[in-house]
């Protein structure tokens, strides 16, 4: 039944491959626990006691509450799938509560610092240099996810209209406007790409040195290398640039719903976390400037 479930969330629910892989790993881990602890690897025989025992063992192993909650969510999705197909009569996760987690504000770079870094950084005038600049400009200038950057296709870059079309979570497409300066970076990159690589065998915008589709670690390396010069962030990942994009828009007074659409969020709840960053900045300004603060 696990294979049927994975096919269901992959093809019908259209979950990303990353999510499908995570669910598969969590279910395998739970099955191994059942086999070791209760002498059964059959998930359909699971009870509430078994699930709670697994949660406790994960906590004993030092797994973070956030990671434990994600694993519980994997089990819940699977057992709901079994319930709908009348394979089981009772959901063993029904009364299993999620662990309390501390809310962490998204890490983002200081606006002046990152704009200055983008403007003064010297990128080599070749394919690799323009690719590195384009990666940074796209991530900060549009707020797209790592997977969306890698999946961005040449035909979906419309320089005449100044937009890009990205494929987000659950295969949902959205149109994002791009600045004139970003359009110029794309043009320069495409020129170098054609000159140095010739005709490539795919239509991906971002490719490696041999013309093949970019991969996550390659993007991570480029971003980390670039953000190493920033003092305002502790984390140095593509998602930091996405957080920075959203926070800076809201700091400038952008409409929350508009930011939600640009980020590809399905609800305002996911976007509202960035308002906390704006509020913290407002409080800091108040404390520094108000005579009665």
N, C-alpha and C positions, 0 to 999 in steps of 0.2 A: 504493500500500500504506500510505502514511502515514495517509490518511483512514480506512482500515479499522482501523489500529492505534489511532487516536484514538477511534474509536467503541467499540472493544474496551475500552479502559481507562476510558472514560466510562460505558458502559452495563453492561458485564459485571463489570469490576473495581470500578466505582463510585468512581473517583477524583474528587476535588473539581474544580470547574471551574478553579480556580486552578492545580492540578497539571497538568491537561490542557493548559492554555494554556502553561505552562512547558515541558512536553515538546514541544509543537508548535514553540515558539520555538527550543528547542535543536536540534531536527531540521532546521529551516529554516536555522539558522546553520551547522550542519555541512555541509548541502547546498551552501550558498553558498561555503564554504571549499573543498570538493571541486571546485566549478566553477572557482574562481579558481586553485587550486593544481594541480589534476590534470586540468582540462578535462573534468570529468564531474560532473553534479549528481545522478547516480543512486546513491542510498544502497546499493542492492543490490550494487553493484560495489566497495563499501568493502573495504579490506584493513587489516590490523593496522598497517602503516606509515602509512596515511592517518589512522587514528585517533590514533596517537601524534604525528604531525605537527600535528594539530589541537590536541592537548593542549599541545604545546610552544608553539604560536602564542598560545594563550590565556594561558599563563604569561608569555610575552614581553609581552603586552598589559597585564600587571599584574592579571589576574583572580585573585581570592583562591583558595587551594587548596580551600576549602569550596565555592565556586561551580563550580570546575572539576570537582570530584567529583560534584556534582549533575548536571552536563552529561554526564559519563561514565555515570552511572546512567540517564539518559534514553536514551542510545544502547544500553546493555545491554538495557533493557526492550524496545526496538524490535527489536533483532536476535534476541532470544530469541523474540519474536513471529513473526519471519520463519522462524526455525528450526522452530518447532512446525508451521508451515504449509508446511514443506519448500520455501520460496521460495529459501533459501540453504542451503549445505551446511556452512559454517563460520562461527562467530561471530568477527568481527574484534576484538571487545573482550575476548575470553576471557583474553588474557595482558596486558592493559593494567591496571596497578596504580593504585590510588587514591593520591592525594598525601597526605602526612602533614600533619595539621592540629593546631593547638594547641587543647586542650580549654579552652573558656571556660565558667566557671560562670554560671548564669543570674543576671541582675541583679534584685535585689529590694529593696523598701523596708523600712526599720526599722519594727518592729511598733508601738512606742510612737508614732512619728512619724506613721504613716499613720492609726492609729486616732484620734489626737488631731486630725488634719486633717479626717477625716470628721465627727467630733463637733462641731468648732468652726466648720467652714465654713458660711457663710451662703448658702443657695441661695434665689433669689427664689421667692415663693409663687405661682408660675404654672406653665404647662405646661413652658416651657423649663427653669425652675429644678428642677422635680421630675424632669424627664427627665434632666438632668445628674446629679442625685443618684442616680437609679436606675441609670444607666449605671455609675457608680463603685461603688455598693453591690453590683451584680450581678457585676461583674468581680472585685472583691476578695472578695465573700462566697460565690462559687460556683466561681471559677477557670475559668469557661467561656471558650472561644476567641472571638475577634472575630467569626468567621463564625457561631458558635453564638448569639451575642448578637443579631446582625442577623436570624438565622433563627428566633428564639424567637417562638412564636405565642401569642396570648391564650388559646386553648383549652388550651394545654399548661402554663398556670400554674394550679396547684391550691392555692388559699389555704386551703381546708378541711383538706387533708392537709399543707400546708406544704412543697410540692415543686414543682419545675419539670421538664419533660421536654424535653431538647435533642436535636437531631439532629447527631451528630458526624461525624468523618471516615468515609468509605465508607458513609454513610447509617446509621450505627449509633446507635440511640437509647439514652439512659441517663437515669435519674431522679436528681435531685440535691436534697437537703433544703435548705430556706432558713430562715433565722432569723425569729423573730417580728418583729424590728425591720425586716427586709427586706420582710416581708409588709405592714407598715404603709406603707412607702415605695411599694410597688406599688399599694396601694389609693389613696393620695393622688395618685399619678401618673395612674392610670386615671380618677379623678374629674376632674382638670384636663383630661385628654385628651378626655373626653366633653364637658365643658363648653365648651372652646375650639374643638375641631375638629368636634364633632358625630359623625355616622356616617361612618367612613372606609371606603374601598373594599377594604381588605385586613384580614387578621387578625393582622398583625405587632404585637408588643408595643411595640417601639421604632419610632417613625415620625418623619419630619421635620415642619417647621412647616406643610406642606400636606397632611399625612396619608399621604404616600407612604413606602414602605419606606426605612429608614435605609441609609446607604452607608458604606463603610469610612473615607473621609476625614473624614466628619462625626464619627464616633466618635473617630478619632485626634485631631481638634482639641479635642474635649471633654476627653479624657484628658490631653493635653499641657497644656492650660490648668489642669487640676486639679493635676497633678503638678509643675508649675513651682514650687510652694511647698515641695517636698520637697528636702532637702539630701542625703539618703542614697542617691539614685539618679542615675546619669548619663543613662540612657536613660529616655524618657517615652513609653511606648506601652502599648496594651492588654495586650500579652503580659507586661509587667513586673508588672501586677496579678495575672496568672495565676501567674507565678513566686512572687510574694509570698504568695499564698493557699497554695500548696503548701509553701513553706518554713516559714511560720508554723505550719501544722498539724503538720509534722514536729517543729518545735522544741517544740511542746506535747505531744509524745509520741504523735501519731496513728500508727496502724498503716500501714505502707508499702503494703500491698495495698489498704487502704481508700482511701488517697490516689490510688493508681493507678486505681481504679474511678471516683472522683470526677472525675479529670482526663480519663478516657476513653482512657487509654493501653492499647495492646494487649499490652505486656509490661512487666515490672518494670524492665528496663534503662533505659527512657525516664524512669521516675520516680526511679530511684536517683541521678540527677544532683543532685537536691535534697538528698540526704543529705550531699553534700559541703559545701553551705552550712551545714548544721547542725553538721558536724564542724569547719568553720572557726570557727564561733561558739564551739564548745566549747573549741577550742585557744586562742582569744583570751581566753576567761574564765580558763582554766588559767594562761596566761602572766601575766595581770594579778593573779590572786589567790593562786597557790601560792607559798609562801615559797622553795621550791627551784627555781622555774621559771627 
